[in-house]
């Protein structure tokens, strides 16, 4: 192949709230624009969006409802499942990269990112739209798509759960962008006085946030629980758990936080808690480590391989262990070691983009 490798990426996640998948997609696009030998373009599947996101590259906006496409792509009938194809959705490309569980069918080499296997292993935790994506993922892998995962743990799960050929599963982590200086004053106004434990992420069953209020109830009265992230199906159970634990004003729920306020919340936290039931990567704990904030996380998925032995890892759903881990983090906060800081530095986006470009070339060249 001569000339730059043309890669069409699904930029539809940029239309949604700033979840981890949104951040991962935005970070990859930004880094690929600077990667030698790669010419990225984007495609958007949305019948409702008025315009494509501005991501600094050419983008084709196809006004097909994404959910309908995912339903069709999951169908076992080739004549139906082949519509709409990559040829009609993307700009001319040597490879198509579906950045969020789905990739359109077609003759062009295809790579699909699997953030974790929850849509396949635990669909009851997912909304219908994500369950459809899981079924489309199964079909894409069966039809020969390569898989991109962000950790060795997810690579093993992809081989076991999806029956994927290990040679067609490629591990490239999510990049960790530098946490900006942030607006700590604005964050403090939102939270109020006192120390706070911060949970960042969507309020959904996989994130396992409903056990946090009980764990916070036994801590000092000046410690608040701040949950910041998009609303999800666990919203009512979380509020009920906070009421049952008697947190009152010690529970602060924030939905929309922009980059500066998010950075301020991270930098100002007494600890960051990450009690997931499943986790394909774990960007938030790494961001917290990068700014010297203590982390308490669950021992699931990719978190042990990312955080190593330095971060307290507790069994998911073990409220006493979670409370003890938080108490220890608040009483004796420890700065991350040089090895831990180096591990995070190795995940800078330019390095990650170079790894992804190498995967693109392998997939495109067969």
Order of alpha helices (4+ residues) and beta strands (2+ residues): beta-alpha-beta-beta-alpha-alpha-alpha-beta-beta-alpha-alpha-beta-alpha-beta-alpha-beta-alpha-beta-alpha-beta-alpha-beta-alpha-beta-alpha-beta-alpha-alpha-alpha
